[in-house]
């Protein structure tokens, strides 16, 4: 299933994507939000209702982040084997994941504008695959990890580059400007995927391919990340894990190629979908 959270006629709802429309599952089930359905472990039970006739056309809705109120958004840095070399700091490849957190209001949905703040012109893109957790777990064994995935979605993990260098331990501020990144368009349920095969990810800016790689080149795969993160934190349904970006972010060009108003960024993974957003200046 493809599940969407959206706003139509001034009202927020969620549902299953069916062709060019959405079946309203807030009206057909006892779950007011997709987050509620995830917390209840109810994705399998909504399948019958999801096969109904669409209630609203996709073209008539505003898509929102699939999970609106996750307890945790945990992001993984430098998780592709050839990305460490981009930093040109002669450091060894990391033995453990580099992690940081984002706030929900730093990410908008598919089709919504990504905002460049007035404090910096260095807005950058990072195309990534996102795990949505479907089952509570602590110290999840790697061999069981895929059982804890509710589904996958996409992220443009937008970054204000100079703000991630403001201090010695400095990632948080540059990763959390309001509406600086995006997530979506849908949560595609885990039963749609063969996790033994790599995913191919592409990021385009104004149609130009900037990033292209497969998850076969990840340093830490999905199972490892679920195991590692759940060692120190109980993962809960609806939690979001943003798994890392390939080489080719704007900061790594010479000179850097920052996003500017009017640019369109697309992140695409076959089977998951296409996340598209245009850049605007944040209103002062």
N, C-alpha and C positions, 0 to 999 in steps of 0.2 A: 504493500500500500504506500501511496504518497499522501502524507498528512500535512495540512496547512493550518496556520493560525492567521487570521485575516480580519479586516474591518470592512463592513459593507453597510451602507445606509446609516452610518454613524454608530453602528454596534459592532463590538468585537465578538468573534466566534472562532470555531475551528471545525475542520472536517476533512473528508477524504477527497482527493482529486480524482475526478472521473471525466476523462476527455478534456473538454474545454470548460468544465464546470467543477463546482465543489458541492459535495453532499454534506449538509450541515449536521454534524454529529453532536453539537451542543443541544440541538433540538430533539435529536433522536435517541440520545443516551442520557444517563444520569450524571455525566461528567461535563462540567461547565467549561473546562479548558483541556487542552492536550496535556498540560502538566498534571492535571487531576487524574487523567486516564493513565498516564505513566506511573504516577505514585500508587495507583490502585492495581497496577499490573494488568490492565484491562485491554491492551491492544489486541490480543487474540479474540476477545469476546465481542469486539465491535465490528468484526469482519462482515457480518450479515447486514448490519445497518449501513455499512460503507458502500454496499452495492446498490443502494437506492438511486432514484433519479436525482440529478443535480438540482440544488436549490438556488444557486447563484452562478453566474458566469465568471470565469477567471478575470476577464477583462473589466469587470465591474467591481473588483475588490482591490483593497490595498493589502499587500502581503506584509505580515509582521514577522519578527523572529519566531521560528516554530515553537520554541519553549520560552515563554515570556518571563518567568520568575525562577530560573534555576538557582539552587542553593550555591552552586559553585560553577565558575567558568575558569578552567585551568588550561593554560596554553603552554605549548612545548616549543622551545627555541632551538635553532641550529640542529635540526633532526634529519637532514639529508647528508649523506656521506661526503658530498663534494661542497657543502656549504661552509664548513669550517675553513677551507682554503680561501674563501671569499674575504675573510676578515684580515688576511695577510699579517697575522700577528705571531706566526711561527708557533702557535700553541698546538699541543697534542689533541687528537680527537677525544671528546669527553667520554668518561666512563659511565656517567649517569646523566639522565635528562636535565636540561636547564628548564625550569618551570617558572611561570608567573601567572598572575590572575588578572582577569578583566571584569569590569562591572557591566551589568546588562545594558545600561543606557549608553555604553560606548559602541553598541552594534545596532544597526537598523536592518530592516528587512529588504528583500529583493525589490528592486525598482525604486527604492527610496534614495534620496540624495545622501551621499557621504560628504561631510562638512570639513573644509579646510579652515582651521582656526586662525584668528587674526594674529596670534602670538608667534606663528612660524609658517614659512612657505614649504617646509620639508615634510609634506604629506606623502607617504609611500604606501605601496600595496604589498600584500603577501597572500597568495592563494593557498588555501589549506582545506583538507578534509577534516570533518568534525564527527566525533563519536558522541551520540546521545546515550547516556546510561539508562538501562531499563530495569535493573534489579539491584537492590541494596547489597553491598559486599565490602568486606574488609579482608585484606591479605588474600586477594583473589588469586588462585593458582593460574599460571599462564595457560595450562592446557584446558582450563575451563572458561577462560576470559571471554570468548566470543558469546557465551551464554548470557553475559551481562550487558550486551549491546542491544538497545532498543532499535536503533537505526543510525543512519548517517545523514549528514547534510554538509554544506559548504560554508566557508568563511573567507572574506577578504579581511585579513587581520591588519587593518590600516594602522599605520604607525607614524608618529611625529618624531622623526629621527633625532633631531638635536635634543629633544626633551628626554630621550632615553640615555643621554650622556650627561645629565645635569649633576650627577653625584657618583659615588663609588658603587653603590648598589642602586641602580637607577632605571630599571625597566618600567616600573609601574606607571609613572606619570606620562611617558610617551606612548603608552598603550591604552590610555583610558580617557582621552579627550572625548567629549560627548559626540556621538554619531560619526566617529572617525573611521569605523569599519562596518562590515555588514555580515549577515548570516542568513542562510536559506538556500533556495526558495522554500523547500519542503523538507520534512523528515521522511526519508525513505526507509521503510522497516527492514530489519536485518534479514528477514527471510528472503529478500530479493537478491542477496549477494552470496557469492562464493568467496569466503575470506581466505581461501588457500591461493587465490590468484591476485596478482598486483592490480592496483588501481592506477589509471593514467590521469594525471592532472595537468591542466593548461591554464595559464593566466594570460589574458590579452588586454592591452590598453589601446583603445581606438582601433581595434582589429589587428594590431601587431602583437605577435606572440612574444611575451617577455619571459615566461616561465613554462617549462615543459619537462616532466619527469614522471617516474612511476614510484609507487610505494615500495617496490623492490629495493630501492636505494635508501630507504629510511634506516637510520642507525638503530632506532628503537621502534619496533613494530607495535601494532595495536595491542596485542596480548601483553607485551612487556610493559607498555604504558599503564594498562589497567592494573597489572600486578604491582608495579612500582608505586603508583599514586595511591592505591588502596592500602599500601603498607602503612602510610602515615595518616590517611584520611579515609573515613568511611564514605564510599561512593554511594550515592542515592539516586533513585530514578529521577530523570530530568537533568542531572548534572551534565555539563558540557565539557568535552575535552577536545581542544583544537590542536591537531597533531603535528604541525610543523610545515614549513614552506620550502620549496625547491630554490635553487639558485636563480638569480635574475631579478631580484628586487631593484627598484630604482636607485637605491643608495649605492649599488655596486657598479654602476656605470661611471665612466670618466668622460665628461663631468656627470654628476648624478642627474637622474631624470625624474624630478618630482612631479606629482600629480598637480594639475591646475584645473580651475573651473572650466567645465565643458568636456573634460575627459570622461570617457566611459571605460569602466573596468569590468571585465568578465572573467569569472572563474568557472571552469567546466570540468566535470568528471563524468564519463559515460556511466549510465546507470543511476547516478545521483542527480544530475541535472546541470543547469546553467544559472549562476548567480550574476546578475548584472546591476550595476549602479553607476550613476553619473555623479561627478564631483561638482560641488558648489562651495562658495565661500560662506562661512557661518555668519549670519546676520550680526551686526554689532549692536 
